[in-house]
Amino acid sequence: MKMNASAEPSECDVSCDVGDAGCGDLAVELKARMSSLRPGQVLNVTARDPGAPEDIPAWCRLTGHGLLAARHPEYRIQKKEN
């Protein structure tokens, strides 16, 4: 997993706002959004839930997608290569 929270994040291919969705709903939403992307594409996620700073990196570790940037409430996730 790549993560660089201090550098300027890379450009994104798709953006979504999941609002204040919590852990379970957030995971379902991320899975659905990532499934529509091609490997290497980047999803910009806006997630306002206070648990997102813990939940999104954990989800990326579990799924193998790359967390490129994490500055709450903005996250950039790169779809893993197949």
TORMARTOR-259506 format. One line per field, with one value per atom (N, C-alpha, C): residue number from 1; residue in three letters; atom name; x, y, z. Coordinates in Angstrom, 1 decimal. Layout:
num = (NUM / ...)
residuo = (ALA / ...)
atomo = (CA / ...)
px = (X / ...)
py = (Y / ...)
pz = (Z / ...)
***
This chain:
num = (1 / 1 / 1 / 2 / 2 / 2 / 3 / 3 / 3 / 4 / 4 / 4 / 5 / 5 / 5 / 6 / 6 / 6 / 7 / 7 / 7 / 8 / 8 / 8 / 9 / 9 / 9 / 10 / 10 / 10 / 11 / 11 / 11 / 12 / 12 / 12 / 13 / 13 / 13 / 14 / 14 / 14 / 15 / 15 / 15 / 16 / 16 / 16 / 17 / 17 / 17 / 18 / 18 / 18 / 19 / 19 / 19 / 20 / 20 / 20 / 21 / 21 / 21 / 22 / 22 / 22 / 23 / 23 / 23 / 24 / 24 / 24 / 25 / 25 / 25 / 26 / 26 / 26 / 27 / 27 / 27 / 28 / 28 / 28 / 29 / 29 / 29 / 30 / 30 / 30 / 31 / 31 / 31 / 32 / 32 / 32 / 33 / 33 / 33 / 34 / 34 / 34 / 35 / 35 / 35 / 36 / 36 / 36 / 37 / 37 / 37 / 38 / 38 / 38 / 39 / 39 / 39 / 40 / 40 / 40 / 41 / 41 / 41 / 42 / 42 / 42 / 43 / 43 / 43 / 44 / 44 / 44 / 45 / 45 / 45 / 46 / 46 / 46 / 47 / 47 / 47 / 48 / 48 / 48 / 49 / 49 / 49 / 50 / 50 / 50 / 51 / 51 / 51 / 52 / 52 / 52 / 53 / 53 / 53 / 54 / 54 / 54 / 55 / 55 / 55 / 56 / 56 / 56 / 57 / 57 / 57 / 58 / 58 / 58 / 59 / 59 / 59 / 60 / 60 / 60 / 61 / 61 / 61 / 62 / 62 / 62 / 63 / 63 / 63 / 64 / 64 / 64 / 65 / 65 / 65 / 66 / 66 / 66 / 67 / 67 / 67 / 68 / 68 / 68 / 69 / 69 / 69 / 70 / 70 / 70 / 71 / 71 / 71 / 72 / 72 / 72 / 73 / 73 / 73 / 74 / 74 / 74 / 75 / 75 / 75 / 76 / 76 / 76 / 77 / 77 / 77 / 78 / 78 / 78 / 79 / 79 / 79 / 80 / 80 / 80 / 81 / 81 / 81 / 82 / 82 / 82)
residuo = (MET / MET / MET / LYS / LYS / LYS / MET / MET / MET / ASN / ASN / ASN / ALA / ALA / ALA / SER / SER / SER / ALA / ALA / ALA / GLU / GLU / GLU / PRO / PRO / PRO / SER / SER / SER / GLU / GLU / GLU / CYS / CYS / CYS / ASP / ASP / ASP / VAL / VAL / VAL / SER / SER / SER / CYS / CYS / CYS / ASP / ASP / ASP / VAL / VAL / VAL / GLY / GLY / GLY / ASP / ASP / ASP / ALA / ALA / ALA / GLY / GLY / GLY / CYS / CYS / CYS / GLY / GLY / GLY / ASP / ASP / ASP / LEU / LEU / LEU / ALA / ALA / ALA / VAL / VAL / VAL / GLU / GLU / GLU / LEU / LEU / LEU / LYS / LYS / LYS / ALA / ALA / ALA / ARG / ARG / ARG / MET / MET / MET / SER / SER / SER / SER / SER / SER / LEU / LEU / LEU / ARG / ARG / ARG / PRO / PRO / PRO / GLY / GLY / GLY / GLN / GLN / GLN / VAL / VAL / VAL / LEU / LEU / LEU / ASN / ASN / ASN / VAL / VAL / VAL / THR / THR / THR / ALA / ALA / ALA / ARG / ARG / ARG / ASP / ASP / ASP / PRO / PRO / PRO / GLY / GLY / GLY / ALA / ALA / ALA / PRO / PRO / PRO / GLU / GLU / GLU / ASP / ASP / ASP / ILE / ILE / ILE / PRO / PRO / PRO / ALA / ALA / ALA / TRP / TRP / TRP / CYS / CYS / CYS / ARG / ARG / ARG / LEU / LEU / LEU / THR / THR / THR / GLY / GLY / GLY / HIS / HIS / HIS / GLY / GLY / GLY / LEU / LEU / LEU / LEU / LEU / LEU / ALA / ALA / ALA / ALA / ALA / ALA / ARG / ARG / ARG / HIS / HIS / HIS / PRO / PRO / PRO / GLU / GLU / GLU / TYR / TYR / TYR / ARG / ARG / ARG / ILE / ILE / ILE / GLN / GLN / GLN / LYS / LYS / LYS / LYS / LYS / LYS / GLU / GLU / GLU / ASN / ASN / ASN)
atomo = (N / CA / C / N / CA / C / N / CA / C / N / CA / C / N / CA / C / N / CA / C / N / CA / C / N / CA / C / N / CA / C / N / CA / C / N / CA / C / N / CA / C / N / CA / C / N / CA / C / N / CA / C / N / CA / C / N / CA / C / N / CA / C / N / CA / C / N / CA / C / N / CA / C / N / CA / C / N / CA / C / N / CA / C / N / CA / C / N / CA / C / N / CA / C / N / CA / C / N / CA / C / N / CA / C / N / CA / C / N / CA / C / N / CA / C / N / CA / C / N / CA / C / N / CA / C / N / CA / C / N / CA / C / N / CA / C / N / CA / C / N / CA / C / N / CA / C / N / CA / C / N / CA / C / N / CA / C / N / CA / C / N / CA / C / N / CA / C / N / CA / C / N / CA / C / N / CA / C / N / CA / C / N / CA / C / N / CA / C / N / CA / C / N / CA / C / N / CA / C / N / CA / C / N / CA / C / N / CA / C / N / CA / C / N / CA / C / N / CA / C / N / CA / C / N / CA / C / N / CA / C / N / CA / C / N / CA / C / N / CA / C / N / CA / C / N / CA / C / N / CA / C / N / CA / C / N / CA / C / N / CA / C / N / CA / C / N / CA / C / N / CA / C / N / CA / C / N / CA / C / N / CA / C / N / CA / C)
px = (0.8 / 0.0 / 0.9 / 0.6 / 1.3 / 0.5 / 1.1 / 0.4 / 1.4 / 0.9 / 1.7 / 0.8 / 0.7 / -0.3 / 0.2 / 1.5 / 2.1 / 2.3 / 2.5 / 2.8 / 1.4 / 1.5 / 0.3 / -0.3 / -1.5 / -2.1 / -2.1 / -2.1 / -2.2 / -3.6 / -3.7 / -5.0 / -6.0 / -7.3 / -8.2 / -9.0 / -9.5 / -10.3 / -11.8 / -12.1 / -13.5 / -13.6 / -14.6 / -14.8 / -16.2 / -16.2 / -17.5 / -17.5 / -18.7 / -18.9 / -19.8 / -19.2 / -19.9 / -20.5 / -20.4 / -21.0 / -20.5 / -21.4 / -21.0 / -21.2 / -21.1 / -21.3 / -20.3 / -20.8 / -19.9 / -19.2 / -18.5 / -17.6 / -18.3 / -19.4 / -20.0 / -20.5 / -21.2 / -21.8 / -20.6 / -19.6 / -18.4 / -17.7 / -17.5 / -16.9 / -17.7 / -19.0 / -19.9 / -19.8 / -19.8 / -19.7 / -18.4 / -17.3 / -16.0 / -15.8 / -16.3 / -16.3 / -17.0 / -18.2 / -19.0 / -18.3 / -17.8 / -17.1 / -15.9 / -15.1 / -13.8 / -14.1 / -15.2 / -15.5 / -15.7 / -16.1 / -16.3 / -15.0 / -13.9 / -12.7 / -11.8 / -10.9 / -9.9 / -8.7 / -7.9 / -6.7 / -5.8 / -5.4 / -4.5 / -5.3 / -6.6 / -7.3 / -7.5 / -7.7 / -7.7 / -9.1 / -9.6 / -10.9 / -10.6 / -11.2 / -11.2 / -12.4 / -12.3 / -13.4 / -13.4 / -14.6 / -14.9 / -15.7 / -15.1 / -15.8 / -15.7 / -16.8 / -16.8 / -17.0 / -17.2 / -17.4 / -16.1 / -16.2 / -15.0 / -14.1 / -14.7 / -13.9 / -13.2 / -13.5 / -12.9 / -11.3 / -10.7 / -9.2 / -8.6 / -9.4 / -9.0 / -9.6 / -10.8 / -11.5 / -11.0 / -10.7 / -10.3 / -8.9 / -7.9 / -6.6 / -6.7 / -7.5 / -7.7 / -8.4 / -9.4 / -10.0 / -9.0 / -8.2 / -7.2 / -6.2 / -5.8 / -4.9 / -5.5 / -6.8 / -7.5 / -7.8 / -8.0 / -8.4 / -7.2 / -6.1 / -4.9 / -4.9 / -5.9 / -5.9 / -4.9 / -4.3 / -3.3 / -3.9 / -3.6 / -4.0 / -2.9 / -3.3 / -2.3 / -2.2 / -3.3 / -3.4 / -4.5 / -4.3 / -5.3 / -5.2 / -6.1 / -6.2 / -7.7 / -8.1 / -9.6 / -10.2 / -11.3 / -12.1 / -11.9 / -10.7 / -10.4 / -9.4 / -9.7 / -8.8 / -8.7 / -7.6 / -7.3 / -6.9 / -7.6 / -7.4 / -7.1 / -6.0 / -5.7 / -6.1 / -6.9 / -7.3 / -6.1 / -6.1 / -4.9 / -4.9 / -3.7 / -3.6 / -4.1 / -4.7 / -5.3 / -4.3)
py = (-1.2 / 0.0 / 1.2 / 2.2 / 3.4 / 4.5 / 5.2 / 6.3 / 7.5 / 8.7 / 9.9 / 11.0 / 11.2 / 12.2 / 13.6 / 13.8 / 15.1 / 15.7 / 14.9 / 15.4 / 15.7 / 16.5 / 16.8 / 15.5 / 15.2 / 14.0 / 14.0 / 12.8 / 12.7 / 13.1 / 13.3 / 13.6 / 12.4 / 12.6 / 11.5 / 11.3 / 10.1 / 9.8 / 9.9 / 9.6 / 9.7 / 10.2 / 11.0 / 11.5 / 11.1 / 10.9 / 10.6 / 11.2 / 11.5 / 12.0 / 11.0 / 10.4 / 9.4 / 10.0 / 11.3 / 12.0 / 11.5 / 11.1 / 10.7 / 9.2 / 8.4 / 7.0 / 6.4 / 5.5 / 4.8 / 3.6 / 2.9 / 1.8 / 0.8 / 0.2 / -0.8 / -0.2 / 0.9 / 1.5 / 2.1 / 2.6 / 3.1 / 2.0 / 0.9 / -0.2 / -0.7 / -0.8 / -1.2 / -0.1 / 1.1 / 2.2 / 2.2 / 2.0 / 2.0 / 0.8 / -0.3 / -1.5 / -1.3 / -0.7 / -0.5 / 0.5 / 1.6 / 2.6 / 2.1 / 1.3 / 0.8 / -0.3 / -1.0 / -2.0 / -1.4 / -0.2 / 0.5 / 1.0 / 1.0 / 1.6 / 0.5 / 1.0 / 0.1 / 0.1 / -1.0 / -1.0 / 0.3 / 0.9 / 2.0 / 3.3 / 3.3 / 4.6 / 5.0 / 6.3 / 6.9 / 7.4 / 7.0 / 7.5 / 8.5 / 9.7 / 10.7 / 10.6 / 10.3 / 10.1 / 11.2 / 11.8 / 12.7 / 11.9 / 11.8 / 11.0 / 11.8 / 12.2 / 13.1 / 12.4 / 11.1 / 10.3 / 10.4 / 10.6 / 10.8 / 9.5 / 8.3 / 7.1 / 6.9 / 7.7 / 7.5 / 7.5 / 8.3 / 8.3 / 6.9 / 6.2 / 4.8 / 3.8 / 4.0 / 3.0 / 2.9 / 4.0 / 4.0 / 3.3 / 3.7 / 3.0 / 1.5 / 1.1 / -0.3 / -1.0 / -0.4 / -1.0 / -1.2 / -0.2 / -0.3 / -1.4 / -1.5 / -2.6 / -4.0 / -4.1 / -5.4 / -5.7 / -4.7 / -5.0 / -4.9 / -4.3 / -4.2 / -3.0 / -2.1 / -0.9 / 0.1 / 1.0 / 1.9 / 3.2 / 3.6 / 4.8 / 5.9 / 6.8 / 7.7 / 9.0 / 9.4 / 10.6 / 10.4 / 10.9 / 10.9 / 12.2 / 13.1 / 14.4 / 14.6 / 14.1 / 14.1 / 15.5 / 15.5 / 14.4 / 13.9 / 14.2 / 13.9 / 12.7 / 11.7 / 10.5 / 10.2 / 9.7 / 9.3 / 7.8 / 7.0 / 5.6 / 5.1 / 4.4 / 3.9 / 2.4 / 2.1 / 0.7 / -0.2 / -1.3 / -2.3 / -2.9 / -3.3 / -4.0 / -5.4 / -6.0 / -7.4 / -8.4)
pz = (0.0 / 0.0 / 0.0 / -0.9 / -0.9 / -0.2 / 0.6 / 1.3 / 1.5 / 1.1 / 1.2 / 1.7 / 2.9 / 3.5 / 3.4 / 3.1 / 3.1 / 1.8 / 0.8 / -0.6 / -1.3 / -2.3 / -3.1 / -3.7 / -3.5 / -4.1 / -5.6 / -6.2 / -7.6 / -8.1 / -9.4 / -9.9 / -9.8 / -9.8 / -9.7 / -11.0 / -11.1 / -12.3 / -12.0 / -10.7 / -10.3 / -8.9 / -8.6 / -7.2 / -6.7 / -5.4 / -4.8 / -3.4 / -2.9 / -1.5 / -0.8 / 0.2 / 0.9 / 2.2 / 2.4 / 3.5 / 4.8 / 5.7 / 7.1 / 7.2 / 6.1 / 6.2 / 7.1 / 8.0 / 8.9 / 8.4 / 9.2 / 8.8 / 7.8 / 8.1 / 7.3 / 6.0 / 6.1 / 4.9 / 4.0 / 4.7 / 3.9 / 3.1 / 3.7 / 3.1 / 1.8 / 2.0 / 0.9 / -0.3 / 0.1 / -0.9 / -1.6 / -0.9 / -1.5 / -2.4 / -2.0 / -2.9 / -4.2 / -4.1 / -5.3 / -6.2 / -5.6 / -6.5 / -7.1 / -6.4 / -6.9 / -8.0 / -7.9 / -8.9 / -10.3 / -10.4 / -11.7 / -12.3 / -11.6 / -12.0 / -12.7 / -13.6 / -14.2 / -13.3 / -13.3 / -12.5 / -12.7 / -11.6 / -11.7 / -11.6 / -11.9 / -11.8 / -10.3 / -10.1 / -8.8 / -8.4 / -7.3 / -6.7 / -5.6 / -5.8 / -4.7 / -3.9 / -2.6 / -1.7 / -0.7 / -0.5 / 0.6 / 1.6 / 2.8 / 3.9 / 5.2 / 5.7 / 6.9 / 8.2 / 8.2 / 9.4 / 10.2 / 11.6 / 12.4 / 12.4 / 12.0 / 12.0 / 10.7 / 9.7 / 8.3 / 8.4 / 9.2 / 9.2 / 9.6 / 10.3 / 10.7 / 9.7 / 9.3 / 8.5 / 7.0 / 6.4 / 5.0 / 4.9 / 5.7 / 5.5 / 5.8 / 6.8 / 7.1 / 5.9 / 5.3 / 4.1 / 3.0 / 2.8 / 1.7 / 2.0 / 3.2 / 3.6 / 3.3 / 3.7 / 3.6 / 2.1 / 1.3 / -0.1 / -1.1 / -0.7 / -1.5 / -2.4 / -2.3 / -3.0 / -2.4 / -3.2 / -2.6 / -2.1 / -0.9 / -0.3 / -0.7 / -1.6 / -2.1 / -1.2 / -0.6 / 0.2 / 1.2 / 2.4 / 3.4 / 4.2 / 3.9 / 4.6 / 4.9 / 6.0 / 6.4 / 6.1 / 5.3 / 4.9 / 3.5 / 2.9 / 1.5 / 1.5 / 0.7 / 0.5 / -1.0 / -1.4 / -2.7 / -2.7 / -3.4 / -3.4 / -4.9 / -5.1 / -6.4 / -6.5 / -7.5 / -7.7 / -8.0 / -7.3 / -7.4 / -8.8 / -9.2 / -10.4 / -10.2 / -11.2 / -11.1 / -10.8)
***
